[in-house]
Amino acid sequence: MELYELTVHELHEKLVSGETTAREVLDAYYRRIEAVEDRVHAYISLMKETAYAQAEEADRSIREGRIGPLTGVPIALKDICCTRGFPTTCASRILENFRPPYDATVVARLRAAGAVFTGKTNMDEFAMGSSTETSYFGVTRNPWDLERIPGGSSGGSAAAVAADECAAAIGSDTGGSIRQPAALCGVVGMKPTYGRVSRFGLVAFASSLDQIGPFTKDVRDCAILMNVIAGHDPRESTSVPVEIPDYRAFLDRSVEGWKIGIPREYFMEGIDPEVRAAVEGAARALEGSGAKLIEVSLPHTKYCVAVYYIIAPAEASSNLARYDGVRYGFRAEDPRDLLEMYKKTRSAGFGAEVKRRIIIGTYVLSSGYYEAYYKKASQVRALIREDFDRVFALCDVILTPTTPTAAFRLGEKLDDPIQMYLSDIFTISANLAGIPGISVPCGFTGEGLPVGVQFLAPHFEEGRLIQIGSALSTLMPREVRRPRL
Ligand code: GLN
């Protein structure tokens, strides 16, 4: 087994026991990156220089017996997380040369836990997309089939973990951007409860929906990363001051007697039969271990995509107003006056999908339309949330497919925004309701593409997701299959 194939907990064990060093581990990862990155393109930038300094510091602290939960472990960061002094582009031309003067709270927490940052991963521009094809820096390919997309918007993070180009990665999820690429790349991805992980230093897309979470090779690693990144942050007003459990305590526990809700609206026509079969296989395996499957209904599910595509663009149009050519990065040359500078900068700095969102968002917030669109959508959002409150009175967790299909081909949906938006049909509801969700691998299609099953839990019950995810992984051990690169 190569060092880069190991999980976070396996690596950490070898580092602590002195069987290997952080430097050796980092060498192994950069060699791996060199070997596969020209095909996968998971990264926008590598942080080699600072990574070796971090690795050296990790080796020193191990020798001195100061061992953090991630000491010496190579982690990749989605390029939407601010890294002090290091480019943070959000995969946009408009931030091409932006170097934040501070670290995001997640970045600071990971640093403090001893992590080594390999680099910044590719994504859809400003996290708007489901395929990582809207990046200004080129597409990322799915390690399982290089002609297919890795999912998005955190496609680079998912692909980096799947291709063993890092031990774990950080992503962000506004409508599915962690869970969907995790499913399509065959790794574990969690979106925590809104308010659980600080968004300080996360470049804002849709502030009432955005959350940061981990991509990992297994559920144990997910628990380890959650222990590090979750928790109250006084610098972030929506971060919730509640106790964080030790998420590892939920591992290796049975789910016997649990009630698993199967929402009928998530198993409708249009879901790929092979995806459906794999997800139903996961449900049956859990049933076989003593959980009870109960049919439930979330009747407002059919409005989720429509509601999301009013609320998310509305918030985005407001958040992205700050990119005016004055305060950040890119500025168009030789404008005649201030107005022309704004126009030229934003026209050249943003890509087509980002512009589409800004236009939609501006429209739904404009006077005369606000009541009809934004206000109405907010009201329906409340109904979607109530659906979950009602159903969680009946069951412990909800089980659904993460995505309606396995990874699609590059270019397949790029010119059809509605089809692209529908890739998140099963993940958007959790963001609208603010509840946590996890995607765990549960099999493969006939063509060998990974399939993920999604579990949803009530607010702040990430522990349940770890518990059921871990139970499922023992029932369906991670296939020894790895992407052939
Ligand atoms: N695909 C969805 C969108 O384009 C969700 C993206 C995300 O979660 N960041 O908005």
Boltz pocket constraint, residues with backbone or C-beta under 6 A from the ligand:
constraints:
  - pocket:
      binder: B
      contacts: [[A, 126], [A, 127], [A, 128], [A, 129], [A, 130], [A, 152], [A, 153], [A, 172], [A, 173], [A, 174], [A, 175], [A, 176], [A, 177], [A, 178], [A, 205], [A, 312], [A, 420], [A, 421], [A, 424]]
      max_distance: 6.0
